[in-house]
Amino acid sequence: PHQLAETRYYFNYKKHVFYFASGELKVLAGEMLRAIHESTDVVAGYLNGSTARAREDMQKVYKRNLIEIDSDPLLHMLLKELASPYTIFQIWAIVVWVFDDYILYGGVILVMMSMAIVTSIYENYTQAKRMKQMTFINEPVQVYRAPVAEFEACADASAKVFKRDYFARLMSIELVVGDVVQIKQGENVTADVMLLQGKCLMNEAMLTGETVPILKRAFSSSMRPNDANVVYAGTECVMAKNAIGVVVNTGFYTKKGEIIRSLLFTEQKEFKFKTDAFRLLGVIFVVVVCFFVWFIICIEHSAYMEYYQGWTLFIKGAEMFTVAVPPVLPLAITIGLEIASQRLKRRQVYCLFLEKINQAGRVRLCCFDKTGTLTQNVLEFRGLLPLYNTEEDWDVKISEGELAEQFVSFNQFYNNMEEFAHENPISAANRNHIMYEIMACCHSLQVLEGEMVGDPIELQLFAQTGFTLETLVDETEREQTLVRPDEYYTKKLKLQQSDAYVIEHTLDFTSDRKRMSVVANLNGRRRLFVKGAPEVIKSLCFSQNLPFNFDDELREFTEQGYRVLS
């Protein structure tokens, strides 16, 4: 990532820098994260912050940490409007009508066309100005600036001691890739930052629409970084505990920058309405040409002799086109769209491309995947369907044309853990306690400022067990997550009051794997717990151990709109 600018051949296209390396064209976006994915040892080179030379070099390549939106000059906007096919046709129509002594009608069209052009330019200009104001952020940040003479060699980011005296207050536009920054509560993050130490709770509603704050944890050198380790630009820190990280993306390379870039350089698609309109114009043009040819033939046969002069003939032929396609029609469409845009603005709805308003008017049904945004941002535990491969779980399956066979199956549904425990008493001799273990241990919940935070689903699952979550700091100043059983569980499994599950390792959930894993240790006995999408967990199991009604039960719950985990 800190390759010298002088050694690169690079150019800027649509707010992204492209460069040539090993005979290939590559994009600079996400280069830091790609380097860390390939080798986590890369992080060790950034634990002391950036040198002055490295910062200067990064400024040359990445530019300032700003999402700068370039607005077209007013003259360019005017020329663009005048060069549009509709405007050229209207000007042509005005000239034709004026030469045929329809001066008043031509004047009305000219005034309406001028009003439409001025309104359009004003809308585009104010829209660009508003977006510029929304995206411009320049706030003070705490950046680690250690003297080069005191750079410490440190392979483990979690063991690195960042001296408070070396944190300097700078403005966010000065941030470059490789800077080490501190994230504080109530702060708006201005660059994508990968956490090296600590943890923080982030409000990502602006980027994802997710109303529930997301917990971010420090990157581990034994794992590749994922979304749980990266704090994104444009998000707000709700809570923080010693959160320190390294800048991995700035400006248009951040997640927020990518969203703005997709708005600025959206793919222009022709609407069916527009293509059909041009087809209609083409048909009208052919019809008018046919009539004009018929008109000339009539003149040749001594009819309409008063139009025999060339100039008069040309004006009358041009009039045919202006009558067939009314010049006021494009103006009426433009004015209608402007009025619709103003009505939408009053409801805080902004549109960059007015042509899409017509298309939106055809929409009759909207489907949302963010149901929590429309209803409420909490989840309720519906129940559990356990399976222990015991005698109670065996059932007889009779297939058509085959003999009856015994298969394991889901038999009993429980509304909550209390109901489950009442009918399935736990003890060290049976396997009923496994359900408690996985619900209490297989999660990424954390304690932040005395409050348990994390995914709403995991919070609901953990609450069902009655266990408690604690965070302790060991002699090496590393945090340990402990899951302490309740009195009922401790008594039934004959544990000591001080016994607790120690979460030794967590493999976070990702959209690629669709599952997460946790290694928990209880008195030297390690267990690996896995939970995730049912179809993914099913693929990890031996087919003979799966209940024959697995798919039927899953379909029944999902069709009712439940979120199902295995």
PECORHU-V533290 format. One record per run of one state. SS is the DSSP state (h for helix, s for strand, l for the rest). FROM is the first residue (numbers start at 1). LEN is the number of residues. If there is no record, write none. Layout:
ss = [SS SS]
from = [FROM FROM]
len = [LEN LEN]
This chain:
ss = [l h l s l s l s l h l h l h l h l h l h l s l h l h l h s h l s l s l s l h l s l h s l s l h l h l h l h l h l h l h l h l s l h s l s l s l h l h l s l s l h l s l s l h l s l s l s l h l h l h l]
from = [1 5 8 9 14 16 22 24 28 31 39 40 47 52 63 74 83 85 100 103 136 140 145 148 151 157 160 164 167 172 175 180 184 188 189 192 204 205 209 214 218 227 230 232 236 250 251 254 255 265 272 301 305 308 310 325 327 347 355 361 371 375 384 385 391 394 398 405 409 414 415 417 424 433 442 446 449 451 454 456 466 468 474 479 485 487 493 501 508 515 523 525 533 534 540 543 546 550 560]
len = [4 3 1 5 2 6 2 4 3 8 1 7 5 11 11 9 2 15 3 33 4 5 3 3 6 3 4 3 5 3 5 4 4 1 3 12 1 4 5 4 9 3 2 4 14 1 3 1 10 7 29 4 3 2 15 2 20 8 6 10 4 9 1 6 3 4 7 4 5 1 2 7 9 9 4 3 2 3 2 10 2 6 5 6 2 6 8 7 7 8 2 8 1 6 3 3 4 10 7]
